[in-house]
Amino acid sequence: MYSPRVGDMLRTAGAESGDTVEVETPSGKVRGVLMPHHEFSSPEVVVVKLDSGYNVGIELPPGSRISVLAKRTEAAPRAGKPPFERPGKRIALLHTGGTIASRVDYRTGGVVASFTPEEMLELIPEVEQVPGLGRLETKLVANIFSDNMRIGHLNLIGHAVYDAVTRGAEGVVVTHGTDTMHYSSAALSFMLENLKVPVLLVGSQRSSDRPSSDAATNLLGALRFLCDPETPKRFHGVGICMHHDESDRLLQVLPGTRTRKMHSSRRDAFKPVNDSPVALIPWPEGPIRWFARPHPPDDGEFRLAPIKENVLVGLMKWRVGTTPDEVRFYTEKGYDGLVIEGTGLGHVSIGVTDELSQENGRIRDELRKLVESGCVVAITTQTLHGRVDVSVYSNGRDLMRLGVVGDGLDMTPETAYMKLVWLLSDNTAEDAKRLFPQNLRGEVSARSDAGDARKLETPGEKGG
């Protein structure tokens, strides 16, 4: 809560959350929308949303003044009820937590997940101005940072998306933490079969109450994409909407099974791998630039195929010094599947060439035992770009003789992992081996030079 002095200042001015105010301090004047105060904020600080969309915290030393320029007119959205309804697209906003719905805990300096969907809309009133948005329904699915997620949370999200779509949502936004968002986008891509509407996972690299937060622009960009008249013809399925570069001038929609978080903190952390974006979205306005070609929705009935939580699948990064005991672990623990991030074209150290490499022969024996135990072993490459090709070197050919699958594929390790978990949830090991190389949700491309977002010209550049 505010300190008594700041509270008296707000009451004297008649200032409430949502009002447009002018805050005058010895440092100068700031105009914007007064944001709600949270229990962990400094009692001497008010948070104001600027016209740019950024939130800024302003400390109020003695002698400061607040004046109300315009009172808030719209009613605060109520839990579970659409905040507005008019002709246009019906969109569902599913909240799962993460930095996009978090604030700074000033006691620890850390960030905690806290905002409900309704609070998020209160913090981003521009949502109501998104062209084509007719009805926005919100639901609190979970309130968890993505690094704490388990398989059960993926099923929870999958059920929430399925329910929203079957109730008539023409697009879905899932607010999600960024750390494992690419795992979730891949998992949902496989779980939601014959999905005929766009579903976008949206995150933020900076919490919503920081001046540099990208939460508002990412969410508004996703809503703008979902409500664009061209979207139904161009895209259906699961994608990710985040910044294209470090500025606020361009957002991107990325394919759900072809994307990876490539930086720990930059706002443009997510990049497509062996692919291009679905679309680039100029911000705050301008025509969407499309890269996805028009295609009709998948045939068949829309259904949810959840993941079994008791399926054991490992993700192992191969390295110099990997031991036979590490491979034996998966056999002894009865793992159903294992994805190996191989080196280069998809290699592991199973070749014996001199006295120092004798251990490699024992690794080969353990891999053979693992496959014979019924575990589905798949290979990807830790280089990310490019594809697995085990026909070039003898080690790769030996892997295929052992029964390892994955030759010719260009899936990211995270997508390969989620695909194998999903396949083994409802298929025999033999069927999983047969289906794993097939392109089920755009996770495998015919060629590996399909594009790189870093090379794309953006509006304002030559050819833009």
C-alpha positions in Angstrom: 0.0 0.0 0.0 1.0 3.6 -0.4 2.6 5.5 2.4 0.2 7.8 4.4 1.7 10.9 2.7 1.4 9.5 -0.9 -2.1 8.1 -0.1 -3.2 11.6 1.1 -1.8 13.1 -2.0 -3.8 10.8 -4.2 -7.0 11.2 -2.2 -6.7 15.0 -2.3 -6.3 14.9 -6.1 -9.1 12.3 -6.4 -6.8 10.1 -8.5 -7.7 6.5 -9.0 -6.2 3.6 -11.0 -7.1 4.2 -14.7 -7.2 8.0 -14.5 -5.0 10.1 -16.7 -2.8 12.1 -14.4 0.0 14.5 -14.4 2.7 13.8 -11.8 5.0 16.8 -10.9 8.2 16.2 -9.0 11.4 18.3 -8.6 12.7 16.4 -11.6 9.9 17.4 -13.9 6.4 16.5 -15.1 5.1 13.1 -16.4 1.7 12.5 -17.9 0.1 9.1 -18.3 -2.4 6.6 -16.9 -2.2 5.8 -13.2 -1.6 2.1 -12.7 -2.7 -0.1 -9.8 -0.4 -0.3 -6.8 0.7 -3.7 -5.6 1.7 -4.7 -2.1 5.4 -5.2 -2.9 5.8 -1.8 -4.7 7.6 1.0 -2.8 5.0 3.0 -0.8 6.6 6.2 -2.1 6.3 5.3 -5.8 3.4 5.6 -8.2 3.4 3.7 -11.6 2.2 5.6 -14.6 1.7 4.1 -18.1 3.1 6.5 -20.8 1.6 7.1 -24.2 4.4 4.9 -25.6 3.0 1.9 -23.7 5.8 1.7 -21.2 5.1 1.8 -17.4 7.4 4.1 -15.4 7.7 4.2 -11.6 7.9 7.7 -10.2 9.2 8.4 -6.7 7.3 11.2 -4.9 9.5 13.2 -2.6 8.0 15.9 -0.4 6.7 18.8 -2.5 5.5 16.5 -5.4 2.0 17.0 -6.8 -0.6 14.9 -8.7 -3.4 16.3 -10.7 -6.2 14.4 -12.6 -6.4 15.3 -16.3 -9.2 12.8 -17.2 -11.2 10.3 -15.2 -11.4 6.7 -16.2 -14.6 5.9 -18.0 -14.5 2.2 -18.8 -15.5 -0.3 -16.2 -12.9 -2.7 -14.9 -13.3 -6.2 -16.4 -14.9 -8.7 -14.1 -13.4 -12.2 -13.6 -14.5 -14.6 -16.2 -16.6 -12.0 -18.1 -15.8 -10.4 -21.4 -14.6 -6.8 -20.7 -16.4 -5.7 -23.8 -18.5 -7.2 -26.7 -19.1 -5.8 -30.2 -19.0 -7.1 -33.8 -15.6 -8.7 -34.5 -13.4 -11.7 -33.7 -14.0 -13.8 -30.6 -10.7 -14.3 -28.9 -9.8 -16.3 -25.8 -7.0 -15.1 -23.5 -5.6 -17.9 -21.3 -3.3 -16.9 -18.6 -0.6 -19.4 -17.3 1.9 -17.0 -15.6 5.4 -16.1 -16.5 7.2 -12.8 -16.8 4.4 -11.3 -19.0 2.2 -11.5 -15.9 4.7 -10.6 -13.2 6.0 -7.8 -11.1 9.1 -7.0 -9.1 9.2 -8.1 -5.5 11.1 -5.2 -4.0 11.8 -7.1 -0.9 14.1 -9.6 -2.8 14.8 -7.8 -6.1 13.3 -10.8 -7.8 10.2 -11.2 -10.0 7.1 -13.0 -8.9 4.1 -14.1 -11.0 1.0 -12.3 -9.8 -1.4 -10.6 -12.3 -4.7 -12.2 -13.1 -6.0 -11.9 -16.7 -8.3 -9.1 -15.6 -5.4 -7.2 -14.0 -3.4 -7.6 -17.2 -6.2 -6.0 -19.2 -6.4 -3.2 -16.7 -2.7 -2.6 -17.2 -3.1 -2.7 -21.0 -6.2 -0.7 -21.8 -5.1 -0.5 -25.5 -6.5 -4.0 -25.9 -9.9 -2.5 -26.4 -8.6 -0.6 -29.4 -7.3 -3.6 -31.4 -8.9 -3.5 -34.8 -11.4 -6.3 -35.4 -11.5 -7.5 -31.8 -15.1 -8.1 -30.9 -15.1 -10.2 -27.7 -12.2 -11.1 -25.4 -12.8 -13.9 -22.9 -10.2 -14.5 -20.2 -9.4 -17.5 -18.1 -6.8 -18.1 -15.4 -5.3 -21.6 -16.2 -2.3 -21.5 -14.0 0.0 -19.0 -12.3 3.5 -20.5 -12.7 6.9 -19.6 -14.1 7.6 -21.8 -17.1 10.8 -23.2 -15.6 8.6 -24.8 -13.0 6.2 -26.5 -15.5 5.7 -30.2 -15.6 4.0 -32.4 -18.2 0.7 -32.0 -16.3 0.8 -28.3 -16.9 1.0 -28.8 -20.7 -2.1 -31.0 -20.5 -3.8 -28.3 -18.4 -3.1 -25.7 -21.1 -4.1 -28.1 -23.9 -7.4 -28.8 -22.3 -8.0 -25.0 -21.8 -7.2 -24.3 -25.5 -9.4 -27.2 -26.6 -12.3 -25.9 -24.5 -12.0 -22.3 -25.7 -11.9 -23.4 -29.4 -14.9 -25.8 -29.0 -16.8 -23.0 -27.4 -16.3 -20.8 -30.5 -13.1 -18.9 -30.0 -11.7 -17.8 -33.4 -8.2 -17.4 -32.0 -6.4 -18.0 -28.7 -3.7 -16.2 -26.8 -1.8 -18.2 -24.1 0.3 -15.9 -21.9 3.4 -18.0 -21.0 6.8 -17.7 -19.4 9.6 -17.6 -22.0 12.1 -20.1 -20.6 10.2 -23.2 -21.8 7.7 -21.6 -24.2 9.3 -23.4 -27.2 8.7 -26.8 -25.4 5.0 -25.8 -24.8 4.5 -24.6 -28.4 5.8 -27.9 -29.7 3.8 -30.0 -27.3 0.6 -28.1 -28.0 1.2 -28.4 -31.8 1.1 -32.2 -31.5 -1.6 -32.4 -28.8 -4.1 -30.2 -30.7 -5.0 -32.4 -33.7 -6.7 -30.8 -36.8 -6.6 -27.4 -35.2 -8.4 -25.0 -37.5 -7.8 -21.6 -35.7 -4.6 -19.8 -34.7 -3.2 -20.2 -31.2 -0.3 -17.9 -30.1 1.9 -18.3 -27.1 3.0 -14.8 -25.9 5.6 -14.0 -23.3 7.7 -11.1 -22.1 11.4 -10.9 -21.3 10.8 -8.0 -18.9 8.1 -7.9 -16.2 5.0 -5.8 -16.8 5.9 -3.2 -14.2 9.4 -2.4 -15.6 9.8 0.6 -17.9 11.4 -1.6 -20.6 8.7 -4.3 -20.4 7.7 -5.9 -23.8 4.6 -7.4 -22.3 2.1 -4.9 -23.7 3.5 -4.8 -27.3 3.8 -8.6 -27.5 0.2 -9.1 -26.3 -1.2 -6.4 -28.5 0.7 -7.6 -31.5 -0.7 -11.1 -31.0 -4.2 -9.8 -30.8 -3.7 -7.7 -33.8 -2.5 -10.8 -35.7 -5.4 -13.0 -34.6 -7.9 -10.3 -35.7 -6.4 -9.5 -39.1 -8.7 -10.5 -41.9 -5.9 -12.3 -43.7 -4.9 -14.6 -40.8 -7.6 -17.3 -41.3 -6.4 -17.8 -44.9 -2.7 -17.8 -43.9 -2.2 -19.5 -40.6 -3.8 -22.0 -38.3 -2.1 -24.0 -35.6 0.2 -23.1 -32.8 2.8 -20.2 -33.0 4.8 -17.8 -30.8 4.5 -14.0 -30.9 7.5 -12.0 -29.6 9.8 -9.2 -30.7 11.6 -9.5 -34.0 14.4 -7.2 -32.9 15.4 -5.3 -29.8 13.4 -2.2 -30.8 9.6 -1.9 -30.4 9.0 -1.4 -34.1 8.6 -5.0 -35.3 7.1 -8.1 -33.8 7.0 -11.6 -35.3 4.9 -14.7 -35.3 7.0 -17.9 -35.3 6.0 -21.5 -36.1 5.4 -23.5 -33.0 7.6 -26.5 -33.9 10.4 -24.6 -35.5 11.3 -22.0 -32.9 13.8 -21.8 -30.0 14.8 -19.3 -27.3 18.3 -18.2 -28.3 19.1 -15.5 -25.8 18.6 -15.4 -22.0 17.4 -11.8 -21.8 17.1 -10.0 -25.1 13.6 -9.0 -26.2 14.2 -10.7 -29.6 15.3 -14.0 -27.9 13.1 -16.3 -30.0 14.3 -17.2 -33.5 13.1 -19.7 -36.1 15.4 -22.6 -36.8 15.7 -23.8 -40.4 12.6 -21.7 -41.2 11.3 -18.2 -41.5 8.7 -16.4 -39.5 5.0 -16.9 -40.2 4.7 -13.1 -40.4 6.2 -9.8 -39.3 4.0 -7.2 -37.6 5.0 -3.6 -37.7 4.3 -1.7 -34.5 2.2 0.2 -33.7 0.7 0.1 -37.2 1.3 -0.9 -40.7 0.4 -3.9 -42.9 1.4 -7.4 -41.7 4.2 -8.9 -43.9 3.4 -12.5 -44.5 5.8 -15.4 -45.2 3.3 -18.2 -44.7 1.6 -19.2 -47.9 -2.2 -19.6 -47.9 -3.4 -23.1 -47.1 -6.7 -24.7 -46.1 -7.2 -26.0 -42.5 -6.4 -29.6 -41.9 -9.2 -32.1 -42.6 -10.6 -34.2 -39.8 -12.2 -33.6 -36.5 -10.5 -31.3 -34.0 -9.5 -33.3 -31.0 -7.1 -33.2 -28.1 -4.5 -35.9 -27.7 -2.9 -35.3 -24.3 0.5 -36.5 -23.1 0.7 -39.3 -20.5 2.6 -38.1 -17.5 4.2 -41.5 -16.8 6.0 -41.7 -20.2 9.7 -41.6 -19.5 11.7 -39.8 -22.3 15.2 -38.4 -21.8 17.0 -35.6 -23.6 20.8 -36.2 -23.6 23.4 -33.8 -24.9 26.4 -35.7 -26.3 29.8 -34.4 -25.4 33.5 -35.4 -25.3 33.8 -37.6 -22.3 30.3 -39.2 -22.3 30.5 -42.5 -20.4 28.8 -45.9 -20.9 27.3 -45.6 -17.5 25.3 -42.5 -18.6 23.7 -44.6 -21.5 23.2 -47.6 -19.2 21.1 -45.3 -16.8 18.3 -45.1 -19.4 18.2 -48.9 -19.7 18.3 -49.6 -16.0 15.5 -47.0 -15.3 13.3 -48.4 -18.0 13.0 -45.3 -20.2 10.5 -45.4 -23.0 12.5 -43.0 -25.2 15.7 -41.0 -25.5 16.5 -38.1 -27.8 20.3 -37.6 -28.2 21.6 -34.2 -29.3 24.5 -35.5 -31.4 27.4 -33.5 -32.7 27.6 -32.2 -36.3 25.5 -34.3 -38.6 24.1 -36.4 -35.7 27.2 -38.2 -34.3 28.0 -39.9 -31.1 31.4 -41.4 -29.9 31.0 -45.1 -30.8 34.0 -45.5 -33.0 37.2 -47.2 -31.7 40.3 -45.9 -33.5 43.1 -46.2 -30.9 43.8 -47.2 -27.3 42.4 -44.0 -25.9 39.0 -44.6 -27.6 38.3 -48.1 -26.3 35.6 -46.7 -24.1 33.6 -45.8 -27.2 33.1 -49.5 -27.9 31.4 -50.0 -24.5 29.2 -47.0 -25.3 28.2 -48.7 -28.6 27.3 -51.8 -26.6 25.2 -49.9 -24.1 23.3 -48.1 -27.0 22.6 -51.5 -28.5 21.2 -52.8 -25.2 19.1 -49.7 -24.8 17.5 -50.1 -28.2 17.0 -53.9 -27.5 15.2 -53.0 -24.3 12.4 -51.4 -26.3 13.5 -47.8 -25.8 13.0 -45.6 -28.8 16.3 -43.8 -29.4 16.3 -40.8 -31.7 19.1 -38.5 -32.9 19.1 -34.7 -33.5 21.9 -32.3 -33.9 23.1 -29.8 -31.3 24.2 -27.4 -34.1 20.5 -26.6 -34.5 20.7 -25.3 -38.1 21.0 -28.0 -40.8 19.8 -31.6 -40.6 20.9 -35.0 -39.5 22.8 -37.0 -42.1 24.2 -40.3 -40.9 25.2 -41.6 -44.3 28.4 -39.5 -44.5 30.5 -41.1 -41.8 30.8 -44.6 -40.5 29.8 -43.6 -37.0 26.5 -42.4 -38.3 25.9 -45.5 -40.3 26.6 -47.6 -37.3 24.0 -45.7 -35.3 21.3 -46.6 -37.8 22.4 -50.2 -37.7 21.9 -50.1 -34.0 18.3 -49.0 -34.6 18.5 -45.2 -33.8 16.0 -43.1 -35.7 16.2 -39.6 -37.0 18.3 -39.7 -40.2 17.4 -36.8 -42.6 15.5 -34.8 -40.0 16.0 -31.1 -39.1 14.0 -30.9 -35.9 15.2 -28.9 -32.9 16.1 -31.1 -29.9 13.2 -29.6 -27.9 10.7 -30.4 -30.6 12.1 -33.9 -31.1 11.8 -34.5 -27.4 8.2 -33.3 -27.1 7.2 -35.2 -30.3 8.6 -38.4 -28.9 6.9 -37.9 -25.6 3.6 -37.3 -27.4 4.0 -40.3 -29.7 4.8 -42.7 -26.9 1.8 -41.6 -25.0 -0.6 -43.3 -27.4 1.5 -45.5 -29.7 3.6 -48.6 -29.4 7.4 -48.3 -29.7 7.3 -49.6 -33.3 4.6 -47.2 -34.3 6.5 -44.3 -32.6 9.7 -45.3 -34.6 7.6 -45.2 -37.8 5.9 -41.9 -37.1 8.9 -40.0 -35.7 10.5 -39.2 -39.1 7.1 -38.1 -40.6 6.2 -34.4 -40.8 3.1 -34.2 -38.7 3.0 -30.5 -37.7 5.5 -28.7 -39.9 8.4 -29.8 -37.6 10.3 -31.3 -40.5 11.2 -29.4 -43.7 12.0 -30.7 -47.1 15.1 -28.5 -47.1 17.2 -26.9 -44.4 17.8 -23.6 -46.1 14.2 -22.4 -45.7 15.2 -19.1 -44.2 16.6 -17.2 -41.3 14.9 -14.3 -39.6 18.2 -12.5 -39.1 18.5 -12.2 -42.9 15.0 -10.8 -43.5 14.6 -7.3 -44.7 12.3 -5.3 -42.5 10.0 -2.4 -43.4 12.1 0.7 -44.1 15.1 -1.2 -45.3 16.0 -1.8 -49.0 13.3 -3.9 -50.5 11.0 -3.5 -47.5 
